[in-house]
Amino acid sequence: MIRLFEYDSKQAQSLSQVPVHQPSIIRVIHGEKSLLWQDESVLVGQGQLLLIPAGSHISFVNRPFLGRYRAVQLLLPHDLPQGILSSTADWRDPMPVQNVSRAVDLAWNALLQSLSLSLADSVQLHYLAALLLSLPDKRSVSWLYGHTQRSVTQAALALMSVSPAAPWQQEEIADKLHMSTASLRRKLALEDTSFRQLLVEVRLSHGLAMLQNSGEPLLQVALACGYQSAEKFSLRFKQQFGLTPAAYRRTL
């Protein structure tokens, strides 16, 4: 339902074209994150939130303060919680950065507590609704959820994300989605993506999370992501994100 990821580093991290497949909120706890957003430089500092719509690809630099960068990311459901209304009339207007008011801080901490206690999904959605309703710029919810839902992309990602290392083929995904391979290819093209692009993004995103959150040897990370060698995984990782897995780990 709602997933939480924590990011820590001791050195600056520069990553390019990181895919965001679900609506997301990132809270910078320590240090700062700078990114290029629609040709404009955006800085997210301590005590601020970064809102990212699904389907985004973000390039950013995480900069530590006094030797540490720390942030928390919430991956949200694709559908708004009940009781939250979204209008697409002005979703382009707000900037993606929101300040953390006392109300936002209270709602944020309540949501994180519900996640840590593994409370029922309905309870977690209740606290998510409280967080969204507490955001200072009321247009931000419409902006975060105002993009056209890309159902075929989401369905394909959901299937492949269960097992990134599996030898996925277009025919298998098409069969599971009850359509022909040609239909799958056509529908993904209409959503500005492809089977191969989604598979690479799923595998490399999984690898990025493993590098951040585990001390597994690089070969084990590569195998868990569907690559048969550390060298091939490292090459694809650098092509996608702009630095090697070894260079990324040195920042942690």
Summary of the structure (lengths in Angstrom):
residues: 252
radius of gyration: 18.5
end to end distance: 27.9
largest distance: 54.5
contacts: 752
relative contact order: 0.14
helix: 43%
strand: 23%
